[in-house]
Amino acid sequence: MEKGQKIYIAGHRGMVGSAILRKLEVEGFFNLVVKTSAELDLRNQQAVADFFASEKPDYVFLAAAKVGGILANSTYKADFIYENLAIQMNVIHQSYVHGVKKLMFLGSSCIYPKMAPQPLKEEYLLTGLLEPTNEPYAIAKIAGIKMCEAYREQYGCNFISVMPTNLYGYGDNYHPQNAHVLPALIRKFHEAKVNSASEVIILGTGSPKREFLFSDDLANACFFLMQNYNESSFINIGTGSDVSIKDLALLIQKVIGFEGNLVFDTSKPDGTPRKLMDVSKLHAKGWKHQIELEEGIKLVYEDFKTNYV
């Protein structure tokens, strides 16, 4: 990518897209195209076709998606599969039609089978059944990967896919029902501290293990791979280490300074027992994360207090 080339960041208001936008600006890229969902509905085929016809971007980061935690995924299954399929189908196809030099599609670690061996290697895709709670979202993301592979094979498009692990960062979603586990816990512990509560209730047993990557680290990896990765197979982006939900809660409790008790509501589902990415392929390419979990939690807690309280 050259500094003056036109780059479209789909989903620039989301946590991932905004981090990619910041990274590109820091690196000196100035011909950046962004549209809010009100300005451009990516689910609308004609609107996306018109946008690509008029803007003709050189590069595309496809970070737009409908996302949410276990509860949202379980409740809005039709919305998750329809909206994500529509967004991907429109953006990927129009990128081909209008000769985009390179597109990066961002997926999710939930594409892997529920009981896949750990850590998750790229070749484990489609080797078993998915986690039922987020199956529609996962199927949409798998379709995005396969679309990029098919357009590369049939039309010679340089479309690549990356699979980030669980993310957190600036501009995260702290909604009480729809947030992912880390921001949801930050909100819970903060409110418990402010209200002098005696306990915080954690959904599930606390035993599942999860890997967490700071969104700015993901943006750095995406920038690196856009410059250096041109293979048809997708590539995992993560830290290569994980933590139990219980230990995550204890770490957030420590950062926030909540002095009450933790209570685990074991009537609630745990989701996948473990989701650790194998990042050996990424490390072999020469990229590694910089921000460790405790440092990252401190950064986002300051962001939460500034922008969400």
C-alpha positions as CSV (number, residue, x, y, z in Angstrom):
1,M,0.0,0.0,0.0
2,E,1.3,3.5,-0.9
3,K,0.4,6.5,1.2
4,G,-1.9,8.2,-1.4
5,Q,-3.8,5.1,-2.5
6,K,-7.5,5.0,-1.6
7,I,-8.3,2.7,1.3
8,Y,-11.8,1.9,2.4
9,I,-12.3,0.8,6.0
10,A,-15.7,-0.9,6.3
11,G,-16.9,-0.7,9.9
12,H,-14.7,2.2,10.9
13,R,-16.8,3.1,13.9
14,G,-16.5,-0.3,15.4
15,M,-13.7,-1.3,17.8
16,V,-11.7,-3.1,15.1
17,G,-12.3,-0.7,12.3
18,S,-11.5,2.4,14.4
19,A,-8.3,0.8,15.5
20,I,-7.3,0.1,11.9
21,L,-8.2,3.7,10.9
22,R,-6.0,5.0,13.7
23,K,-3.2,2.8,12.6
24,L,-3.4,3.9,9.0
25,E,-3.5,7.6,10.0
26,V,-0.4,7.1,12.3
27,E,1.4,5.5,9.4
28,G,0.7,8.5,7.2
29,F,-2.1,7.2,4.9
30,F,-4.4,10.1,4.1
31,N,-6.7,8.9,1.3
32,L,-9.0,7.0,3.6
33,V,-12.7,6.4,2.8
34,V,-15.2,5.8,5.6
35,K,-19.0,5.8,5.7
36,T,-21.3,5.4,8.7
37,S,-24.1,2.8,8.5
38,A,-26.6,5.7,8.0
39,E,-24.6,6.9,5.0
40,L,-24.1,3.5,3.5
41,D,-26.1,0.4,4.5
42,L,-23.7,-2.5,3.6
43,R,-26.7,-4.9,3.7
44,N,-28.1,-3.0,0.6
45,Q,-26.7,-4.6,-2.6
46,Q,-27.4,-1.6,-4.8
47,A,-26.1,0.9,-2.3
48,V,-22.8,-0.9,-2.0
49,A,-22.6,-1.3,-5.8
50,D,-23.1,2.5,-6.2
51,F,-20.5,3.3,-3.6
52,F,-17.8,1.1,-5.2
53,A,-18.6,2.5,-8.6
54,S,-18.1,6.1,-7.4
55,E,-15.3,5.7,-4.9
56,K,-13.2,2.9,-6.6
57,P,-11.0,2.1,-3.6
58,D,-7.6,0.5,-4.1
59,Y,-7.7,-1.4,-0.8
60,V,-10.5,-2.6,1.5
61,F,-10.5,-3.6,5.1
62,L,-13.7,-5.5,5.7
63,A,-14.2,-5.0,9.5
64,A,-18.0,-4.3,9.4
65,A,-20.1,-7.0,11.1
66,K,-23.0,-7.5,13.4
67,V,-21.4,-8.8,16.6
68,G,-22.3,-9.7,20.2
69,G,-21.8,-12.0,23.1
70,I,-23.4,-15.4,23.9
71,L,-26.7,-13.9,24.8
72,A,-27.0,-11.7,21.7
73,N,-25.9,-14.6,19.5
74,S,-28.5,-17.0,21.0
75,T,-31.3,-14.4,20.8
76,Y,-30.8,-12.8,17.4
77,K,-29.8,-15.8,15.3
78,A,-31.6,-14.8,12.1
79,D,-30.2,-11.2,12.3
80,F,-26.7,-12.5,12.9
81,I,-26.6,-14.8,9.9
82,Y,-28.6,-12.6,7.5
83,E,-26.8,-9.3,8.2
84,N,-23.3,-10.7,8.2
85,L,-23.8,-12.7,5.0
86,A,-25.3,-9.6,3.3
87,I,-22.4,-7.3,4.3
88,Q,-19.8,-9.8,3.2
89,M,-21.5,-10.8,0.0
90,N,-21.9,-7.2,-1.1
91,V,-18.5,-5.8,-0.2
92,I,-16.5,-8.8,-1.4
93,H,-18.3,-9.0,-4.7
94,Q,-18.1,-5.3,-5.5
95,S,-14.4,-5.3,-4.6
96,Y,-14.0,-7.9,-7.4
97,V,-16.3,-6.0,-9.8
98,H,-14.4,-2.7,-9.3
99,G,-10.8,-4.1,-9.3
100,V,-9.8,-3.6,-5.7
101,K,-6.1,-4.5,-5.5
102,K,-6.4,-6.2,-2.2
103,L,-9.1,-6.9,0.4
104,M,-8.8,-8.2,3.9
105,F,-11.7,-10.0,5.5
106,L,-11.8,-10.1,9.3
107,G,-13.5,-13.2,10.7
108,S,-13.7,-14.6,14.2
109,S,-12.3,-17.5,16.3
110,C,-15.8,-18.9,16.7
111,I,-15.5,-20.4,13.2
112,Y,-13.7,-23.4,14.7
113,P,-15.4,-26.6,15.8
114,K,-16.5,-26.5,19.5
115,M,-14.4,-29.5,20.4
116,A,-11.4,-28.9,18.1
117,P,-8.0,-29.7,19.6
118,Q,-6.2,-26.9,21.3
119,P,-4.5,-24.7,20.3
120,L,-6.7,-24.0,17.2
121,K,-4.7,-24.4,14.0
122,E,-6.0,-23.0,10.7
123,E,-6.4,-26.4,9.2
124,Y,-9.1,-27.4,11.9
125,L,-11.7,-25.4,10.0
126,L,-14.8,-27.5,9.1
127,T,-13.5,-30.6,10.9
128,G,-16.4,-30.8,13.5
129,L,-19.6,-29.3,14.8
130,L,-19.7,-25.6,15.8
131,E,-20.7,-24.2,19.2
132,P,-24.5,-24.0,19.0
133,T,-24.9,-20.6,20.8
134,N,-23.1,-18.7,18.0
135,E,-23.5,-21.1,15.0
136,P,-25.3,-18.6,12.7
137,Y,-22.6,-16.0,13.2
138,A,-19.8,-18.6,12.7
139,I,-21.4,-19.9,9.5
140,A,-21.6,-16.4,8.1
141,K,-17.9,-15.9,8.9
142,I,-16.9,-19.2,7.4
143,A,-18.8,-18.2,4.2
144,G,-16.8,-15.0,4.1
145,I,-13.5,-17.0,4.2
146,K,-14.8,-19.3,1.5
147,M,-15.9,-16.3,-0.6
148,C,-12.4,-14.8,-0.5
149,E,-10.8,-18.2,-1.4
150,A,-13.3,-18.7,-4.3
151,Y,-12.8,-15.2,-5.8
152,R,-9.1,-15.7,-5.5
153,E,-9.3,-19.1,-7.3
154,Q,-11.8,-18.1,-10.0
155,Y,-10.9,-14.5,-10.6
156,G,-7.4,-14.1,-9.3
157,C,-8.4,-11.5,-6.6
158,N,-5.9,-10.9,-3.9
159,F,-8.4,-11.3,-1.1
160,I,-7.1,-12.5,2.2
161,S,-8.8,-13.5,5.5
162,V,-7.6,-13.1,9.1
163,M,-9.2,-14.7,12.2
164,P,-8.7,-12.6,15.3
165,T,-9.1,-14.1,18.7
166,N,-11.4,-12.5,21.4
167,L,-10.8,-8.7,21.2
168,Y,-11.1,-5.8,23.6
169,G,-10.0,-2.2,23.3
170,Y,-11.0,1.4,22.9
171,G,-14.6,1.9,21.8
172,D,-15.7,-1.5,23.1
173,N,-19.4,-2.4,23.6
174,Y,-20.3,-2.3,27.3
175,H,-24.0,-3.0,26.9
176,P,-25.4,-5.0,29.9
177,Q,-26.9,-7.7,27.7
178,N,-25.0,-7.7,24.4
179,A,-21.3,-7.1,25.5
180,H,-18.6,-9.7,25.3
181,V,-17.2,-11.1,28.5
182,L,-14.3,-8.7,29.2
183,P,-16.1,-5.4,28.7
184,A,-19.2,-6.8,30.4
185,L,-17.0,-7.7,33.5
186,I,-15.4,-4.2,33.5
187,R,-18.9,-2.6,33.6
188,K,-20.1,-5.1,36.3
189,F,-17.1,-4.5,38.6
190,H,-17.1,-0.7,38.1
191,E,-20.8,-0.5,38.9
192,A,-20.4,-2.8,41.9
193,K,-17.6,-0.6,43.2
194,V,-19.5,2.6,42.7
195,N,-22.6,1.2,44.4
196,S,-20.6,-0.4,47.2
197,A,-22.1,-3.8,46.3
198,S,-21.1,-6.9,48.3
199,E,-20.7,-9.2,45.4
200,V,-20.4,-9.5,41.6
201,I,-22.3,-12.3,39.8
202,I,-20.3,-14.0,37.0
203,L,-22.3,-16.0,34.5
204,G,-21.2,-19.6,34.2
205,T,-18.7,-21.6,36.2
206,G,-15.7,-19.5,35.4
207,S,-13.8,-22.5,34.1
208,P,-13.8,-21.8,30.3
209,K,-10.5,-20.4,29.1
210,R,-10.2,-17.5,26.6
211,E,-7.5,-15.6,24.8
212,F,-7.7,-11.8,24.6
213,L,-6.0,-9.5,22.1
214,F,-6.0,-5.7,22.4
215,S,-7.7,-4.1,19.4
216,D,-4.7,-1.8,18.7
217,D,-2.5,-4.9,18.5
218,L,-5.0,-6.4,16.0
219,A,-4.8,-3.3,13.9
220,N,-1.0,-3.5,13.9
221,A,-1.2,-7.1,12.8
222,C,-3.8,-6.3,10.0
223,F,-1.5,-3.5,8.7
224,F,1.5,-5.9,8.8
225,L,-0.4,-8.6,7.0
226,M,-1.9,-6.3,4.4
227,Q,1.7,-5.4,3.4
228,N,3.2,-8.9,3.8
229,Y,0.6,-11.7,3.4
230,N,-0.8,-12.9,0.1
231,E,-1.9,-16.5,0.6
232,S,-5.3,-18.0,-0.1
233,S,-5.6,-19.7,3.4
234,F,-6.7,-17.6,6.3
235,I,-4.3,-16.8,9.2
236,N,-5.0,-16.6,12.9
237,I,-4.3,-13.4,14.9
238,G,-3.9,-13.8,18.7
239,T,-1.5,-13.8,21.6
240,G,-1.0,-17.6,21.9
241,S,-1.9,-17.6,25.6
242,D,-5.2,-17.8,27.4
243,V,-6.8,-17.3,30.9
244,S,-9.8,-18.7,32.6
245,I,-12.9,-16.5,33.0
246,K,-12.4,-16.8,36.8
247,D,-8.8,-15.5,36.5
248,L,-9.9,-12.8,34.1
249,A,-12.6,-11.7,36.6
250,L,-10.0,-11.6,39.4
251,L,-7.6,-9.5,37.2
252,I,-10.4,-7.0,36.4
253,Q,-11.4,-6.9,40.1
254,K,-7.8,-6.1,41.0
255,V,-7.5,-3.3,38.3
256,I,-10.8,-1.7,39.3
257,G,-10.3,-2.1,43.0
258,F,-13.6,-3.9,43.9
259,E,-13.3,-5.5,47.3
260,G,-16.5,-7.6,47.4
261,N,-17.0,-11.3,46.6
262,L,-17.3,-13.2,43.3
263,V,-20.4,-15.4,42.8
264,F,-20.6,-17.8,39.9
265,D,-24.1,-18.4,38.5
266,T,-23.6,-22.0,37.3
267,S,-27.2,-22.1,35.8
268,K,-25.9,-20.0,32.9
269,P,-24.1,-21.6,29.9
270,D,-20.3,-21.5,29.6
271,G,-20.0,-21.7,25.9
272,T,-17.0,-23.3,24.3
273,P,-14.6,-24.8,27.0
274,R,-11.5,-23.3,25.5
275,K,-10.6,-21.2,22.4
276,L,-6.8,-20.7,22.1
277,M,-5.4,-19.7,18.8
278,D,-2.3,-21.4,17.3
279,V,-0.4,-18.3,16.1
280,S,2.8,-20.1,15.0
281,K,2.0,-19.2,11.4
282,L,1.7,-15.5,12.3
283,H,4.8,-15.5,14.4
284,A,6.7,-17.2,11.5
285,K,5.7,-14.2,9.3
286,G,7.4,-11.9,11.8
287,W,4.6,-10.4,13.9
288,K,3.9,-10.7,17.7
289,H,1.5,-8.8,20.0
290,Q,2.9,-6.0,22.3
291,I,0.2,-5.3,24.9
292,E,-0.2,-7.8,27.7
293,L,-3.6,-8.4,29.3
294,E,-3.3,-6.5,32.6
295,E,-1.8,-3.5,30.8
296,G,-4.7,-3.6,28.2
297,I,-7.3,-3.8,30.9
298,K,-5.9,-0.7,32.6
299,L,-6.0,1.1,29.3
300,V,-9.6,0.2,28.5
301,Y,-10.8,0.9,32.0
302,E,-9.5,4.5,31.7
303,D,-11.3,4.7,28.4
304,F,-14.5,3.3,30.0
305,K,-14.4,5.8,32.8
306,T,-13.8,8.7,30.3
307,N,-16.3,7.8,27.7
308,Y,-18.9,5.5,29.1
309,V,-19.5,6.6,32.8
